[in-house]
Amino acid sequence: MSLAYDIATWACLGAGAFFVLVGGIGALRMPDLYTRLHAASVTETLGTLLIVAGLMLHSGGQLATFKLFAILVFLLFTSPISGYALANTAQASGLKPLLGPQNQKARQQ
């Protein structure tokens, strides 16, 4: 049973690290704030949840598992909300998407 937990732990940690790395690269390569925000928030949320799930499997049935579960629930709610708040603030301040329909008409002229 210990080998199965170890394999599941490393699978979660590896997949989480992959998603965090892809999110970081995506945040660097995207052209404007909105696409960067989307790339970072989706992949970072999934990557972080997988990493915390791997740590929960590694810790076993101890008190640390409950604490990690509380962190997981907190991240599950706050990460998408913070992404929404950043995008809403950027839109309210007048920042337009680089590839939106209103900017494509201006580029064609």
C-alpha positions as CSV (number, residue, x, y, z in Angstrom):
1,M,0.0,0.0,0.0
2,S,2.9,2.3,0.7
3,L,4.1,2.0,-2.9
4,A,0.7,3.0,-4.2
5,Y,0.7,6.1,-2.0
6,D,4.2,7.0,-3.1
7,I,3.3,6.7,-6.8
8,A,0.1,8.7,-6.4
9,T,2.0,11.4,-4.4
10,W,4.7,11.8,-7.0
11,A,2.1,11.7,-9.8
12,C,0.2,14.6,-8.2
13,L,3.4,16.5,-7.4
14,G,4.8,16.0,-10.9
15,A,1.5,17.0,-12.6
16,G,1.2,20.1,-10.3
17,A,4.7,21.2,-11.1
18,F,4.0,20.7,-14.8
19,F,0.9,22.9,-14.7
20,V,2.7,25.6,-12.6
21,L,5.6,25.7,-15.2
22,V,3.2,25.9,-18.1
23,G,1.3,28.7,-16.4
24,G,4.4,30.6,-15.8
25,I,5.5,30.2,-19.4
26,G,2.1,31.1,-20.6
27,A,2.1,34.3,-18.5
28,L,5.3,35.3,-20.1
29,R,4.3,34.6,-23.7
30,M,0.8,36.0,-23.9
31,P,0.3,39.5,-25.4
32,D,-1.9,41.4,-23.0
33,L,-3.1,41.4,-19.4
34,Y,-6.3,39.5,-20.0
35,T,-4.8,36.5,-21.8
36,R,-1.9,36.5,-19.3
37,L,-4.4,36.5,-16.4
38,H,-6.4,33.7,-17.9
39,A,-3.3,31.5,-18.6
40,A,-1.9,32.1,-15.1
41,S,-5.1,31.8,-13.1
42,V,-6.3,28.5,-14.6
43,T,-3.1,26.6,-14.7
44,E,-1.8,28.0,-11.3
45,T,-5.1,27.0,-9.6
46,L,-4.9,23.4,-11.0
47,G,-1.2,23.1,-10.4
48,T,-1.4,24.3,-6.8
49,L,-4.4,22.1,-6.1
50,L,-2.5,19.1,-7.4
51,I,0.6,19.9,-5.4
52,V,-1.4,20.3,-2.2
53,A,-3.2,17.0,-2.9
54,G,0.1,15.3,-3.3
55,L,1.3,16.7,0.0
56,M,-1.9,15.5,1.6
57,L,-1.2,12.0,0.3
58,H,2.3,12.2,1.6
59,S,1.4,13.3,5.1
60,G,-0.9,10.4,5.7
61,G,-3.8,10.7,8.1
62,Q,-2.2,13.2,10.5
63,L,-3.3,16.7,11.6
64,A,-1.2,18.1,8.7
65,T,-3.6,16.5,6.2
66,F,-6.5,18.5,7.7
67,K,-4.4,21.7,7.6
68,L,-3.5,21.1,4.0
69,F,-7.2,20.4,3.2
70,A,-8.1,23.8,4.7
71,I,-5.4,25.4,2.5
72,L,-6.7,23.6,-0.5
73,V,-10.3,24.8,0.1
74,F,-9.0,28.4,0.7
75,L,-7.0,28.3,-2.6
76,L,-10.0,26.8,-4.5
77,F,-12.1,29.8,-3.6
78,T,-9.6,32.7,-3.6
79,S,-7.6,32.0,-6.7
80,P,-10.5,32.4,-9.2
81,I,-12.0,35.3,-7.3
82,S,-8.7,37.2,-7.4
83,G,-8.4,36.6,-11.1
84,Y,-11.9,37.9,-11.6
85,A,-11.1,40.9,-9.5
86,L,-8.0,41.8,-11.4
87,A,-9.8,41.5,-14.8
88,N,-12.7,43.5,-13.6
89,T,-10.5,46.3,-12.2
90,A,-8.5,46.4,-15.5
91,Q,-11.7,46.6,-17.5
92,A,-13.1,49.3,-15.2
93,S,-9.9,51.4,-15.6
94,G,-10.3,51.3,-19.4
95,L,-7.8,48.7,-20.4
96,K,-9.0,47.1,-23.6
97,P,-8.1,43.6,-24.7
98,L,-5.4,43.6,-27.4
99,L,-7.2,41.1,-29.6
100,G,-10.8,42.1,-29.0
101,P,-13.3,42.8,-31.8
102,Q,-13.1,46.5,-31.3
103,N,-9.3,46.5,-31.8
104,Q,-9.5,44.2,-34.8
105,K,-11.5,46.7,-36.8
106,A,-8.9,49.4,-36.0
107,R,-6.1,47.1,-37.2
108,Q,-7.7,46.3,-40.5
109,Q,-7.9,50.0,-41.4
